[in-house]
Amino acid sequence: MLGEKIPYKMLSQDAYSQWLGIEILIAEVGHVKVGMTVRKEMLNSMHKAHGGISYSLADTAFGFAANTHGKFAVSIETSINHIEALNEGDYITAESIIEKVNTKLGFNIIEVKRGDELVALFKGVVYRTSKNWEEE
C-alpha cells in the first residue's frame, strides 16, 4: 500500500477520529496535516475545549504520519503543552512532518494551530513494528 493512502485507511477504521470530525488535509509520506472544528460537546466546565481535544487531533496527525512509512507504528510516549484555550467553533489543525526515520523509533513535534496561531505543542515517540501495512 502506498504511504499516502495509509492515513485514509486508518481514518476509515478509527471511530473516535471520525466522531471528532477529523479531516485529512495533507497526506504524503512522512507528512500529514489534519483539521477539525471544536463542537459544543467537546467543551469542559469552563466552556473551553477539553484539553483532550487538541491532544487527540495532534495524536492523530502523529500516528497517521508515522505509519506512512509502511510499517505499523504505535505511540509509546506522548505529551502536550497547551498554550491557548480553544472555543466552540474554532477550526484547528495539527501538522506532523517526520524528517528522520529510524529503524525502530520515530520522534516528532506537532504544532496545533488555530489559523496561524500556535495553540499547543505535542511531542511523541513511536515504535515501528515489523508488520507492514501491505499485509493488512
C-alpha positions in Angstrom: 0.0 0.0 0.0 1.3 3.4 -0.9 2.2 5.5 2.1 -0.1 8.4 1.1 -3.1 6.1 1.3 -2.4 4.7 4.7 -3.8 7.8 6.7 -7.1 7.4 4.7 -7.3 3.7 5.6 -6.5 4.5 9.2 -9.2 7.1 9.4 -11.8 4.8 7.8 -11.1 2.4 10.7 -10.9 5.0 13.5 -14.4 5.6 15.0 -13.0 8.1 17.6 -11.3 10.3 15.0 -14.4 10.2 12.9 -16.6 11.2 15.9 -14.2 14.2 16.4 -14.8 15.2 12.8 -11.2 15.0 11.8 -10.4 15.5 8.1 -7.2 14.8 6.3 -5.8 18.0 4.7 -2.4 16.6 3.5 -1.3 13.0 3.3 2.2 12.4 2.0 4.9 10.0 3.1 6.2 11.5 6.4 3.8 14.4 6.3 0.2 14.6 7.5 -2.0 17.6 8.3 -5.4 17.1 9.8 -8.1 19.6 10.9 -11.4 19.7 12.8 -13.9 22.1 14.3 -14.4 22.3 18.1 -18.1 21.4 18.9 -20.2 22.1 22.0 -20.0 18.6 23.3 -16.1 19.0 23.3 -16.2 21.8 25.9 -15.3 21.5 29.6 -17.0 23.1 32.6 -15.2 26.4 31.8 -16.8 26.5 28.3 -13.4 25.9 26.7 -12.3 22.9 24.6 -11.3 20.0 26.8 -7.5 19.5 26.6 -8.1 16.1 25.2 -9.5 17.6 22.0 -6.3 19.3 20.8 -4.3 16.3 22.2 -6.4 13.9 20.2 -6.0 15.9 17.0 -2.3 16.1 17.4 -2.1 12.4 18.3 -4.0 11.5 15.1 -1.7 13.6 12.9 1.3 11.9 14.7 0.0 8.4 14.3 -1.0 8.8 10.7 2.3 10.4 9.6 4.3 7.7 11.5 2.5 5.0 9.6 3.0 6.5 6.2 6.4 4.8 6.0 4.7 1.5 5.6 5.3 -0.2 9.0 2.7 -0.4 11.8 3.8 2.3 14.2 2.4 2.7 17.7 3.0 5.6 20.2 5.0 4.7 23.3 5.3 8.2 24.8 3.5 11.5 24.2 3.0 14.8 25.9 1.4 18.1 25.1 1.8 21.8 26.2 -1.4 23.8 26.0 -0.6 27.4 25.0 -4.0 28.9 24.2 -7.6 27.9 25.2 -9.9 26.8 22.4 -13.6 27.8 21.9 -16.6 26.3 20.4 -16.5 26.8 16.6 -12.7 27.1 16.4 -11.2 25.3 13.5 -7.8 23.8 14.5 -5.1 21.9 12.6 -2.3 19.7 13.5 0.7 19.0 11.2 3.2 16.2 11.6 6.3 16.2 9.5 8.7 13.3 10.1 12.1 14.2 8.7 14.2 11.4 10.3 13.1 7.8 10.3 15.0 5.3 12.5 14.5 1.5 12.2 12.5 1.1 15.4 11.8 4.6 16.9 10.3 7.7 15.4 10.3 11.2 17.1 8.1 14.1 16.2 6.8 17.5 17.4 3.4 18.5 16.2 2.1 22.1 16.2 -1.6 22.5 16.8 -2.8 25.8 15.3 -5.9 28.0 15.1 -5.3 29.7 11.8 -1.7 30.9 12.2 -1.8 31.0 16.0 0.0 28.2 17.8 -2.3 26.8 20.5 -0.5 23.6 21.5 2.8 21.7 21.1 2.6 17.9 21.1 5.7 15.7 21.4 5.7 12.0 20.6 7.7 8.8 20.2 6.5 5.9 18.1 7.7 2.3 18.0 7.8 0.8 14.5 6.8 -2.8 14.4 7.9 -5.3 11.8 4.3 -5.6 10.4 3.7 -4.0 7.1 0.6 -2.1 6.1 0.7 -4.1 2.8 -0.2 -7.2 4.9 -3.3 -5.5 6.3 
